[in-house]
Each structure stands twice: as C-alpha cells, then as structure tokens.
C-alpha cells in the first residue's frame, strides 16, 4: 500500500535515497547546497564539487556548490551557522574555520563548536612550497639564504589558515623574516605568485599541482613527513633544510546547529558513501589527498584535538590574535 506524506513536512519526508538507505529523512527533490568558504578552484571547492556529483548520481538529489570566500573563510562559515537546520545546507570546510581561526582572531562571527552539527571528516592532505619560475631560488636552502640576506624584503601569500600557518611555521623554524600577504583563497594568491607579485607561498596540493605541472611555478618542498607520490622528485621541507618541519590540513562537513539527529545521520552516511564514489576518488588520487571519514562524535573529538594543536602552533609561532 502506498504511503502518502502530508504537505509541509518536507524535512521528514520519506524519499528513496542512496544505496544502503531504505529512506531519507529529507525531501531529495529539493536541492542541497554545499557552502565552500573559499574561492572556486580551491582544494575545498574541488572536493565539494566531486562530492556533490557523487551524491547526485547516487540519490538523484540536485547538489549546488556555493563559494563564499573572504575574511579567512569566516563569511561562508557564518552563512551556514545562520542557515536553517533542515539538512539542505552543509558547510564543506577545513581546519581554517574549525581549528585555527579561533586562535587567530579575537572575535569570530560564529562559534566553531556551538554553531554546528559535525557530520564527518572528508580527507587529509599536505602542502607544497612554491616560488615563481623566474625566481633565482632553486631549493629550500637557497630560499632561506636569500631571505636572510634580505630580511623583510621577501613575501609569502596565503589564502587559508593552513597556508598562513605553514608559512609562519617555516619562518619560525628557518629563522627568517618574510612578509605575510593575505588573500581570500589560495588560487588568487597563486595567480599573484605566477605574476611575480609575491615571492613564495605554501599551498595545498590540489591548487598547486596544476601550476607546477604547467611550469608556471617551481616546487621546492612538500610539508608532509614523506615525499608525495605525485611529485616524488620534490623533497620534504624537513629533508631540504628545516629539520622537524611538518604541516598539513583536513576537510570536513558540518550542518547548522539544531539539525535533527536523523538528518545528521543521513547526511553522514550520504557523505561517507560519496567519498568512496568515482568522482571523489578521482579527486583524492589526483591531488594526493588521503580519504578520511569518521562519525559525528569522532569528528567533534578530532576537531577539539586539532584546535588544541593549531592553537599551540600559532602561539609558538608568536602570532598575535587580530
């Protein structure tokens, strides 16, 4: 016997969903919006679009990706914090909004814990130190030597907290004075690097690799403990002259606080399934990102630990909250 769903209860509508789900506690005929607090073309944007494609293919639900960059990703994060907690708006973000910003700014327009329902982590990755191809610098050692010869004259761009703190940590551990230039996201920072407007930057692999492979920037080192399989000829910054250096980033999905638990569970299962689908797997393999998912409770615990870790790094780097 066919069940009818009363009008006005779209949030609780029972709609056939992804494989492995008997029904969805949201109306999958309504679009889902994934808010990315970084610019189009950024690693987070690429991942969100891959996940959106996978979700559409498995559930039939239209998934829209909206980029809201600016203010160290605070604009997009605030937008989702204020969204209706109905399962149709999800924040696809990184440690920038949910681990680092609270230590970089005295006041945030959102609370990274109280304003969200954790859904799942989505992946982890490393970064790459790059310079303009016209730069005389060919190695990390040469970069450090040049920076020491010209204190305060070189500059590094960053479009995320991961990128900024990676640069600040490099300055601290290498003992150099390099001017920080902030950007709304990593792609425009890379554009200025290609245009020789800044001296260097440490960017996520997803954004940096196409520029490296296209010969527009030169890679000097990777921030991970081991070399990247995608650019095996590039040494780690640790082995290239800054012993002990390591810095990475992670992606995760969050819903607005107050989203019903059945909806959170559905979103968790849907996003975890999406990470295993072809589109997302292609993103992971092409960008050197490691797939990483967990339960909402585990994400909350992971976020708390990461916040403490990033807070320590920021404090030791001598960065004063703005």
N, C-alpha and C positions, 0 to 999 in steps of 0.2 A: 504494500500500500504506500503510495507516495505521500511524503510529509510536506506540509506547507509551512512556510516561515512567515510569521507576522511581519508586516511592514514596520519600519522604524527600529528594527533590531539587527541592523546590518553587521554590527560588531560581533554579534553572537550567531550570525548566520552559518548554517552548516552547508559548506560547499565542498565538493570533491576536490582534493588538493593533490600534493605531490605523492609519488610512490612511497608507500610506507606510512601514509597518513590516511585514516578512514575518512576524516572530515577536517575542515579548517574552521577555527572559531572566528574567522573574519570573512568578509564577503570578497572573494577573489575576483569578482567582476569589477571591483573598484581598484584603481591604480595604487601601487605602493611607491612612496617617494624615498629615495636614499639621498640624504643630505651629506655632501662632502665639504668639509670646511677648508678645502684647498682648491687651487685652480685646476681647470681642465688640463689633462696631460700629466698631472702629478701621479705618483705611485698609488695614492689612495683613490684617486679618480679612476685610474685604470682597473684597480681591483673591484671597485664598486660597479663599474660597467660590466665586468666579467661576471660578477655575482648576479647582477640584475638579469643578464642574458640567461644564465643558468636557471634562475627562479622562473622566468617567463616560460622557458622551454619545458620545465617540469610541472608547473602549476597552471600555466595559461594566463596568469595574472600579469598585467602590464606593470613594468617597473620603470620609474622615471628617476634619472640621476640629476640632482640639482647642485651646482657648485656655488658655495657661499664663502669665498676666501676673505682673508683680511684680519687684522688685529691678532696675529698669532693664532689663527683658527677660532678665535672666540666668537666671531659673528655667526658662523654656522652652528657652533655648539650651543649658543644661546637660542638660536632659532628652534632647534629640536627640543631644548629644555622647556620652551613655551608652547610646543605643539600639543595637539590633542592626544591623549594617551589611548589611542584606539587601534594601534597596530599598523597604521598606514604611513607612518613617518619613522624612519630609522636613521640614526647617525652612524656613518661609516667613518671612523676616525683613527687616531693614533695616540701614542703616549704624549704627544704635544698637548692635547686638550685634557687628558685624563691622568697625567702623571707629572708633567713638567710645569705647565702654566701656573699651577697654584704656588710654585716656588719662585717663579719669575716675576709675578705681578702681585702687588699688594691687594688689589681688588679685582675679582673676576665677576662678570655679569651672569655667571652660572656656578653651580656647585657641582664638581665632578663626581661626587658621591650621592648627594641628596636629590639631585635633579634627574636621575636616570635609573633605568632598569637594565642591568647588564644582560646581554644576550649571549655572545660568545666571542672569544678571540678569533682572529681570522688569518694570522700569519706573522712571521718574524723575518727580518732582513738585515743586511749590512749596508754600509755606505761606501762611497768612493771619493777620495781626494783628487780633484781635477784642477788643471790650470789651462789657460789659453794656449793654443798650439804655437803662438808666436812668442810665448814666454821662453826666456833662456834657460829656465829651470827644467831639468830632466829627471830629477829624483827628489825624494823627501829630504835627503841630506842637503842637496843644493838649495831647496826652498828654505830650510832652516838657516843655512849660511847667509842667503840673501836677506832674509828677514832680520837677522842680527846685524848685518851691515847697514840696513836701512830701517831702524826701529820706527814703527808708526807710519811708515810710508806704504806698506803693502796693505791690501784689504781682502776680506773674505765675506761673501754673501751667504745668506741663509733665508729659507722660506718656510722653516718649521723649527720647532724646538729641538728636534733630533739633529737637524743640520747645524743649528746655532751652538748647541752644547758640544757637539762633536768638534766644532771649530774652536770653542773656548777651551775645551779639554786639550786639544792639540797645542794651543798657545801656552797653556799652563805647563804641560809635560815637556814641551820642547824649549821652554824658556824664551819665547819670542813675543814681540809686541806687534800685533796685526789688527787693523781697524775693522770692526764689525759693521756691515751694511745690511739692514733688514729688508726683506721682501715679503709680499703677500703669500708667495708659494715658491717652490723650487724652480719650476720652469722659467719664470721671468728672471730669476737670478742667473740661471744658466744662459739665458739669452744675453744678458749683460756680460757674462764671462766670455762668451763667444765674441762679443763686440769689444772685448778688452776694456770694459768699464770697471771691472774688479779684478783682483789678482788671482783669486782661488776660491774654491768652495768645497765643502764636503756634502755630497748629495746622495739621495737614495739611489740604489742601483737601477730601479725601473726608469727613473728620469735620466740618469747619467749615461747608461749603456748605449742608447741610440746615438748620443752625441759623441761618445768615444768611438763607436764603430763607424760613425760617419766622418771621423777625422776632424771634428770641429773642436774637441778639447782633448787634452792629454791626461791620462790617468797616472797618478804617482803612487797610490797605495790604497788598500782596502782597510776598512775599520774592524773587520772581524778577526777572530783568532787565527783562522786559516784562510788560505787564498781561495778566491772564488773560482768555481769550475767554468764560469763564463768568460773570465779574463785571467786565466792561470798564470800568464806572464807578469801580471801586476803583483808586486809583493804586498804583504800586510804592512801597515804603518809601524807595527811593532818590530818587524824584522828589518824595516827600511831605515830605522834610526831613532824611533821613540819607544824604547822597551816598556812593555806593560800596557801599551795603548790598546783600547778596545771600546767600541761603541756601536750600538745597533738601534733598532726601532721595532715597534709592533703595531699591528692593525687590530681593531675590534669593532663590534657592533653594539649599539645601545639604543633603547627605546625611551620615550619620556617617562618620568616617574608616574606611577599610578596605572600603568598599562596592566590590564588584568593578567593574572598568572597563567591562565590557559593560552592567552595570546602570546605571552613571553615564551612559553614552552613551544608553541607552534613556530614562532619566529626562530627560536634556537634550532629546532630540528630542520627547518627550511634552509637556514643559512649554512648549517653544517653539511647538509646534503649538497648545497650549491658549491661549497669548496671542493667537493670531490668530482664535480662535473667537468666536462671537457674545457669550457671557456676559462674557468678559474685555474684548472691545472695547467693550461697553456700560459696564463699569466705567471704562475709560480715558476714554471720551468724556464721561461724566457727572461725573468728578472732576478733569478737566484733567490727568490723568496721561499722560505720554508713554511708549508702549511701548518697551522697550529690552531686547534679548536679546544674549547672546554665548556663546562656547564656554567650557567649564570653565577652560581655560588663560587665556583673556582675562578671565574673572571674577576669577581669582586675581590677575592683574596689576592689574586695575581696583581690587580691594579693597586691595591694597598701596598704590597711589597715593592712594586715598581715606583710608586710615588716616593716611598722612603729612599729608594736607591737614587732616583733622579734628584731628590732634594739634597742628598749628601754630595753628589757630583757637583751640583750647582753651588752649594756652599763652599766646597773645597776649591772650586774654580774662582771664588771671590766675586761672583756675580751678585750684585745687589738688586733686590726686587724693585721693579719700576712702579 
